[in-house]
Amino acid sequence: MTLKEISFVKRYLETMNATQAAMDVYKCRSRNVAGVVGYRVLRKVKISRVIENILDKAGCTNEAIAKRLKDMIGGLDSIGAIKMVLKLRGCSNI
């Protein structure tokens, strides 16, 4: 990974916002451009694996997040909680 990619990962994990991370690291002047840059960086296999590994080590596994969301909403909509987890983790084809 390049230094900019490492910086992007750090900033993304701080903000959980690829657009903001791209604006800060890649000095994009437009939010639209930053959105495209952030999307493209997150699509790189190396980067997505690094982010996933960091989140997993921090206890942010899909199962842990789904359980926490389920507990937060009182268990009323566990399917919705699971869908939200998948969407947050980049599985947009749900």
Biotite code that builds the C-alpha atoms (Angstrom):
import biotite.structure as struc

atoms = struc.array([
    struc.Atom([0.000, 0.000, 0.000], chain_id="A", res_id=1, res_name="MET", atom_name="CA", element="C"),
    struc.Atom([1.127, 3.532, -0.691], chain_id="A", res_id=2, res_name="THR", atom_name="CA", element="C"),
    struc.Atom([1.499, 6.167, 2.018], chain_id="A", res_id=3, res_name="LEU", atom_name="CA", element="C"),
    struc.Atom([-1.635, 7.913, 0.744], chain_id="A", res_id=4, res_name="LYS", atom_name="CA", element="C"),
    struc.Atom([-3.594, 4.656, 0.886], chain_id="A", res_id=5, res_name="GLU", atom_name="CA", element="C"),
    struc.Atom([-2.449, 4.088, 4.463], chain_id="A", res_id=6, res_name="ILE", atom_name="CA", element="C"),
    struc.Atom([-3.470, 7.651, 5.334], chain_id="A", res_id=7, res_name="SER", atom_name="CA", element="C"),
    struc.Atom([-6.819, 7.083, 3.617], chain_id="A", res_id=8, res_name="PHE", atom_name="CA", element="C"),
    struc.Atom([-7.444, 3.944, 5.681], chain_id="A", res_id=9, res_name="VAL", atom_name="CA", element="C"),
    struc.Atom([-6.613, 5.780, 8.919], chain_id="A", res_id=10, res_name="LYS", atom_name="CA", element="C"),
    struc.Atom([-8.844, 8.722, 8.025], chain_id="A", res_id=11, res_name="ARG", atom_name="CA", element="C"),
    struc.Atom([-11.642, 6.441, 6.833], chain_id="A", res_id=12, res_name="TYR", atom_name="CA", element="C"),
    struc.Atom([-11.589, 4.530, 10.127], chain_id="A", res_id=13, res_name="LEU", atom_name="CA", element="C"),
    struc.Atom([-11.765, 7.839, 12.022], chain_id="A", res_id=14, res_name="GLU", atom_name="CA", element="C"),
    struc.Atom([-14.701, 9.205, 10.033], chain_id="A", res_id=15, res_name="THR", atom_name="CA", element="C"),
    struc.Atom([-16.256, 6.073, 8.470], chain_id="A", res_id=16, res_name="MET", atom_name="CA", element="C"),
    struc.Atom([-16.774, 8.356, 5.471], chain_id="A", res_id=17, res_name="ASN", atom_name="CA", element="C"),
    struc.Atom([-14.884, 7.614, 2.250], chain_id="A", res_id=18, res_name="ALA", atom_name="CA", element="C"),
    struc.Atom([-15.708, 11.014, 0.750], chain_id="A", res_id=19, res_name="THR", atom_name="CA", element="C"),
    struc.Atom([-14.282, 12.893, 3.719], chain_id="A", res_id=20, res_name="GLN", atom_name="CA", element="C"),
    struc.Atom([-11.224, 10.644, 3.855], chain_id="A", res_id=21, res_name="ALA", atom_name="CA", element="C"),
    struc.Atom([-10.569, 11.267, 0.155], chain_id="A", res_id=22, res_name="ALA", atom_name="CA", element="C"),
    struc.Atom([-10.999, 15.029, 0.578], chain_id="A", res_id=23, res_name="MET", atom_name="CA", element="C"),
    struc.Atom([-8.511, 15.070, 3.441], chain_id="A", res_id=24, res_name="ASP", atom_name="CA", element="C"),
    struc.Atom([-5.906, 12.696, 2.012], chain_id="A", res_id=25, res_name="VAL", atom_name="CA", element="C"),
    struc.Atom([-6.117, 13.256, -1.728], chain_id="A", res_id=26, res_name="TYR", atom_name="CA", element="C"),
    struc.Atom([-6.907, 16.988, -1.422], chain_id="A", res_id=27, res_name="LYS", atom_name="CA", element="C"),
    struc.Atom([-9.981, 16.779, -3.643], chain_id="A", res_id=28, res_name="CYS", atom_name="CA", element="C"),
    struc.Atom([-11.599, 20.180, -4.160], chain_id="A", res_id=29, res_name="ARG", atom_name="CA", element="C"),
    struc.Atom([-15.044, 18.830, -4.946], chain_id="A", res_id=30, res_name="SER", atom_name="CA", element="C"),
    struc.Atom([-17.151, 16.499, -2.799], chain_id="A", res_id=31, res_name="ARG", atom_name="CA", element="C"),
    struc.Atom([-18.332, 14.791, -5.990], chain_id="A", res_id=32, res_name="ASN", atom_name="CA", element="C"),
    struc.Atom([-14.759, 14.037, -7.062], chain_id="A", res_id=33, res_name="VAL", atom_name="CA", element="C"),
    struc.Atom([-13.895, 12.968, -3.507], chain_id="A", res_id=34, res_name="ALA", atom_name="CA", element="C"),
    struc.Atom([-16.868, 10.592, -3.511], chain_id="A", res_id=35, res_name="GLY", atom_name="CA", element="C"),
    struc.Atom([-15.620, 8.897, -6.666], chain_id="A", res_id=36, res_name="VAL", atom_name="CA", element="C"),
    struc.Atom([-12.031, 8.746, -5.379], chain_id="A", res_id=37, res_name="VAL", atom_name="CA", element="C"),
    struc.Atom([-13.169, 7.337, -2.024], chain_id="A", res_id=38, res_name="GLY", atom_name="CA", element="C"),
    struc.Atom([-15.318, 4.719, -3.729], chain_id="A", res_id=39, res_name="TYR", atom_name="CA", element="C"),
    struc.Atom([-12.464, 3.642, -5.994], chain_id="A", res_id=40, res_name="ARG", atom_name="CA", element="C"),
    struc.Atom([-9.990, 3.416, -3.114], chain_id="A", res_id=41, res_name="VAL", atom_name="CA", element="C"),
    struc.Atom([-12.401, 1.336, -1.010], chain_id="A", res_id=42, res_name="LEU", atom_name="CA", element="C"),
    struc.Atom([-12.929, -1.035, -3.959], chain_id="A", res_id=43, res_name="ARG", atom_name="CA", element="C"),
    struc.Atom([-9.244, -2.004, -3.969], chain_id="A", res_id=44, res_name="LYS", atom_name="CA", element="C"),
    struc.Atom([-8.996, -5.519, -2.549], chain_id="A", res_id=45, res_name="VAL", atom_name="CA", element="C"),
    struc.Atom([-5.909, -4.762, -0.461], chain_id="A", res_id=46, res_name="LYS", atom_name="CA", element="C"),
    struc.Atom([-7.512, -1.768, 1.174], chain_id="A", res_id=47, res_name="ILE", atom_name="CA", element="C"),
    struc.Atom([-10.858, -3.396, 1.860], chain_id="A", res_id=48, res_name="SER", atom_name="CA", element="C"),
    struc.Atom([-9.084, -6.384, 3.448], chain_id="A", res_id=49, res_name="ARG", atom_name="CA", element="C"),
    struc.Atom([-6.977, -4.124, 5.685], chain_id="A", res_id=50, res_name="VAL", atom_name="CA", element="C"),
    struc.Atom([-10.075, -2.243, 6.838], chain_id="A", res_id=51, res_name="ILE", atom_name="CA", element="C"),
    struc.Atom([-11.989, -5.468, 7.426], chain_id="A", res_id=52, res_name="GLU", atom_name="CA", element="C"),
    struc.Atom([-9.092, -6.961, 9.432], chain_id="A", res_id=53, res_name="ASN", atom_name="CA", element="C"),
    struc.Atom([-8.795, -3.844, 11.591], chain_id="A", res_id=54, res_name="ILE", atom_name="CA", element="C"),
    struc.Atom([-12.539, -3.821, 12.261], chain_id="A", res_id=55, res_name="LEU", atom_name="CA", element="C"),
    struc.Atom([-12.544, -7.538, 13.056], chain_id="A", res_id=56, res_name="ASP", atom_name="CA", element="C"),
    struc.Atom([-9.650, -7.139, 15.507], chain_id="A", res_id=57, res_name="LYS", atom_name="CA", element="C"),
    struc.Atom([-11.572, -4.312, 17.174], chain_id="A", res_id=58, res_name="ALA", atom_name="CA", element="C"),
    struc.Atom([-14.533, -6.646, 17.671], chain_id="A", res_id=59, res_name="GLY", atom_name="CA", element="C"),
    struc.Atom([-16.573, -5.152, 14.854], chain_id="A", res_id=60, res_name="CYS", atom_name="CA", element="C"),
    struc.Atom([-17.444, -8.420, 13.164], chain_id="A", res_id=61, res_name="THR", atom_name="CA", element="C"),
    struc.Atom([-20.678, -8.690, 11.211], chain_id="A", res_id=62, res_name="ASN", atom_name="CA", element="C"),
    struc.Atom([-22.128, -10.915, 13.934], chain_id="A", res_id=63, res_name="GLU", atom_name="CA", element="C"),
    struc.Atom([-21.163, -8.545, 16.765], chain_id="A", res_id=64, res_name="ALA", atom_name="CA", element="C"),
    struc.Atom([-22.609, -5.541, 14.961], chain_id="A", res_id=65, res_name="ILE", atom_name="CA", element="C"),
    struc.Atom([-25.824, -7.408, 14.091], chain_id="A", res_id=66, res_name="ALA", atom_name="CA", element="C"),
    struc.Atom([-26.246, -8.507, 17.726], chain_id="A", res_id=67, res_name="LYS", atom_name="CA", element="C"),
    struc.Atom([-25.666, -4.984, 18.993], chain_id="A", res_id=68, res_name="ARG", atom_name="CA", element="C"),
    struc.Atom([-28.146, -3.520, 16.509], chain_id="A", res_id=69, res_name="LEU", atom_name="CA", element="C"),
    struc.Atom([-30.674, -6.217, 17.409], chain_id="A", res_id=70, res_name="LYS", atom_name="CA", element="C"),
    struc.Atom([-30.257, -5.406, 21.105], chain_id="A", res_id=71, res_name="ASP", atom_name="CA", element="C"),
    struc.Atom([-30.601, -1.680, 20.391], chain_id="A", res_id=72, res_name="MET", atom_name="CA", element="C"),
    struc.Atom([-33.900, -2.102, 18.603], chain_id="A", res_id=73, res_name="ILE", atom_name="CA", element="C"),
    struc.Atom([-35.252, -4.593, 21.093], chain_id="A", res_id=74, res_name="GLY", atom_name="CA", element="C"),
    struc.Atom([-35.095, -7.601, 18.819], chain_id="A", res_id=75, res_name="GLY", atom_name="CA", element="C"),
    struc.Atom([-38.102, -6.398, 16.847], chain_id="A", res_id=76, res_name="LEU", atom_name="CA", element="C"),
    struc.Atom([-36.423, -6.295, 13.469], chain_id="A", res_id=77, res_name="ASP", atom_name="CA", element="C"),
    struc.Atom([-33.397, -8.576, 13.427], chain_id="A", res_id=78, res_name="SER", atom_name="CA", element="C"),
    struc.Atom([-33.591, -8.976, 9.623], chain_id="A", res_id=79, res_name="ILE", atom_name="CA", element="C"),
    struc.Atom([-33.448, -5.193, 9.256], chain_id="A", res_id=80, res_name="GLY", atom_name="CA", element="C"),
    struc.Atom([-30.457, -5.069, 11.590], chain_id="A", res_id=81, res_name="ALA", atom_name="CA", element="C"),
    struc.Atom([-28.639, -7.709, 9.560], chain_id="A", res_id=82, res_name="ILE", atom_name="CA", element="C"),
    struc.Atom([-29.395, -5.849, 6.322], chain_id="A", res_id=83, res_name="LYS", atom_name="CA", element="C"),
    struc.Atom([-28.026, -2.644, 7.846], chain_id="A", res_id=84, res_name="MET", atom_name="CA", element="C"),
    struc.Atom([-24.812, -4.438, 8.856], chain_id="A", res_id=85, res_name="VAL", atom_name="CA", element="C"),
    struc.Atom([-24.365, -5.841, 5.381], chain_id="A", res_id=86, res_name="LEU", atom_name="CA", element="C"),
    struc.Atom([-24.953, -2.437, 3.826], chain_id="A", res_id=87, res_name="LYS", atom_name="CA", element="C"),
    struc.Atom([-22.468, -0.775, 6.205], chain_id="A", res_id=88, res_name="LEU", atom_name="CA", element="C"),
    struc.Atom([-19.880, -3.439, 5.417], chain_id="A", res_id=89, res_name="ARG", atom_name="CA", element="C"),
    struc.Atom([-20.194, -2.796, 1.685], chain_id="A", res_id=90, res_name="GLY", atom_name="CA", element="C"),
    struc.Atom([-22.602, -5.513, 0.632], chain_id="A", res_id=91, res_name="CYS", atom_name="CA", element="C"),
    struc.Atom([-24.877, -3.255, -1.362], chain_id="A", res_id=92, res_name="SER", atom_name="CA", element="C"),
    struc.Atom([-26.573, -6.023, -3.333], chain_id="A", res_id=93, res_name="ASN", atom_name="CA", element="C"),
    struc.Atom([-29.131, -6.857, -0.645], chain_id="A", res_id=94, res_name="ILE", atom_name="CA", element="C"),
])
